[in-house]
């Protein structure tokens, strides 16, 4: 690190070296508090950027006021800027200001990699012989008998670079998938056999932590000391599974009514780009996980790092993650985002699932497992399959598509000891639900919530398509006869409205019978009623989020279909919670309409007066 501070002698350093260094021994703190960990800004250093520039211009570093093995300043400010950015007077002022501070302790380097243990002194188990993207070929030693999915770790690197065996290529030659970028690797490097699959920490020590695919911490809060489980595990047997018929109420009207979720089931949120999958999954986390009381695991698979950081901060603010000593966190976060290599995106879902399985099997918990986005898992598998040289199947996907998805989905189930309820966001390429990736995922799910672009274009959020969304729970035995009957009536109204849409577009509303007009008007009101303000979107909508009980939802839709609100304007149903808000919003709309009518009348009166004045002048 000190290389970045070494400069040739200049007049400034000569001028200040004699006057400043003797006084460094009597430095006092600048009345600043330096917390051990800053939760919302991992780039936390002792010095400002300008002070780092000033320190670069110092030559004599023997009395340097910080531990010389640590990063003392703002990214060790770039050398080439020091001569052009700062004048001598500013540098002198900054260095005199540094006299008033003392070493505040260790810094947290945001690029530090924990769990990188010293390389063993034993002979290497294999050598790298070829590199192709994230696929690396290893030549094994004669006594190494590894299995598929066994892990190897590269020696002589700054951070951990781990790879897992994908297939055997020949005599003592294996082809591996790397869980990191390979730009630091080259043929001839030595690797260590880890004698088993990738193992990640599990149990209560992972709660409140942010981890990568290897289970190593990414939150700069120290190593995780916990039991470790391999990420590749067998699915529970049929004799261990138990059926579940309990409804999970999530407080979102259109979901609770049309496609209710099942406790211990698998739920898919299908949608194309930009229709609100991540916002919906965040609202489900807010409504279900925060009031759940049990443990939750969130796996960020191939999505935006910004969203992951915002989610982490929201969990801290809500108290689900508690950073203080002895805090009782309820959620574990595992990330392998879109900037990571294909190997990471293909395995990070298994890391999160393994941690959820521990809570289910060992602690007997009912666990919530959120994945955003499971399609990226399939996409990464396709990338790796191509690099492995395998022949692609339909639409270019890997030939092992169904097996890969099945290996993940079959592990998510309810057993005798506990349950995993999974909510998975699933990207739909080009809004085509028949694409092999979402179509293959369909068959594993207990409930599917389809987000439609046509509905989002109307400004209705969540843009759930009530005619495409389905649930195994939509049976009278599971949800009750009243709920089932209401849902069927709502669907019939929407179907009839869609059938009449072409007639209305060509001939207009006047050609419809009174009965059909009532169906159309009520369907439009129910469509508006499906919109709902979200808690996680309050800063964007300016509307307080709402959690609507199931009984209010059912009664609200029944009242609309029975004609209770035929005299209420459509806009009164838009972006509200329960039916108790309808009358208040209708009154607000009426007052606004009266105000606008009054303004219009005043404007017309002024225009008429002006016209009369003009005519009188003539």
Secondary structure as GFF3:
##gff-version 3
##sequence-region A 1 618
A	DSSP	three_ten_helix	2	5	.	.	.	ID=ss1
A	DSSP	alpha_helix	11	20	.	.	.	ID=ss2
A	DSSP	three_ten_helix	21	26	.	.	.	ID=ss3
A	DSSP	alpha_helix	49	56	.	.	.	ID=ss4
A	DSSP	three_ten_helix	79	81	.	.	.	ID=ss5
A	DSSP	alpha_helix	82	85	.	.	.	ID=ss6
A	DSSP	alpha_helix	88	98	.	.	.	ID=ss7
A	DSSP	beta_strand	126	132	.	.	.	ID=ss8
A	DSSP	beta_strand	135	140	.	.	.	ID=ss9
A	DSSP	beta_strand	151	154	.	.	.	ID=ss10
A	DSSP	beta_strand	162	170	.	.	.	ID=ss11
A	DSSP	beta_strand	173	178	.	.	.	ID=ss12
A	DSSP	beta_strand	190	193	.	.	.	ID=ss13
A	DSSP	beta_strand	199	201	.	.	.	ID=ss14
A	DSSP	three_ten_helix	204	206	.	.	.	ID=ss15
A	DSSP	beta_strand	210	211	.	.	.	ID=ss16
A	DSSP	beta_strand	228	230	.	.	.	ID=ss17
A	DSSP	three_ten_helix	238	240	.	.	.	ID=ss18
A	DSSP	beta_strand	247	248	.	.	.	ID=ss19
A	DSSP	alpha_helix	253	258	.	.	.	ID=ss20
A	DSSP	beta_strand	261	262	.	.	.	ID=ss21
A	DSSP	beta_strand	266	271	.	.	.	ID=ss22
A	DSSP	alpha_helix	277	284	.	.	.	ID=ss23
A	DSSP	pi_helix	285	289	.	.	.	ID=ss24
A	DSSP	beta_strand	296	301	.	.	.	ID=ss25
A	DSSP	alpha_helix	305	318	.	.	.	ID=ss26
A	DSSP	beta_strand	331	336	.	.	.	ID=ss27
A	DSSP	alpha_helix	342	361	.	.	.	ID=ss28
A	DSSP	beta_strand	366	372	.	.	.	ID=ss29
A	DSSP	alpha_helix	374	387	.	.	.	ID=ss30
A	DSSP	three_ten_helix	394	396	.	.	.	ID=ss31
A	DSSP	alpha_helix	401	409	.	.	.	ID=ss32
A	DSSP	beta_strand	419	427	.	.	.	ID=ss33
A	DSSP	three_ten_helix	429	431	.	.	.	ID=ss34
A	DSSP	alpha_helix	436	442	.	.	.	ID=ss35
A	DSSP	beta_strand	447	450	.	.	.	ID=ss36
A	DSSP	alpha_helix	453	456	.	.	.	ID=ss37
A	DSSP	beta_strand	470	471	.	.	.	ID=ss38
A	DSSP	alpha_helix	476	479	.	.	.	ID=ss39
A	DSSP	alpha_helix	481	507	.	.	.	ID=ss40
A	DSSP	three_ten_helix	509	511	.	.	.	ID=ss41
A	DSSP	alpha_helix	514	529	.	.	.	ID=ss42
A	DSSP	alpha_helix	538	541	.	.	.	ID=ss43
A	DSSP	alpha_helix	550	561	.	.	.	ID=ss44
A	DSSP	three_ten_helix	570	573	.	.	.	ID=ss45
A	DSSP	three_ten_helix	579	581	.	.	.	ID=ss46
A	DSSP	alpha_helix	582	617	.	.	.	ID=ss47
###
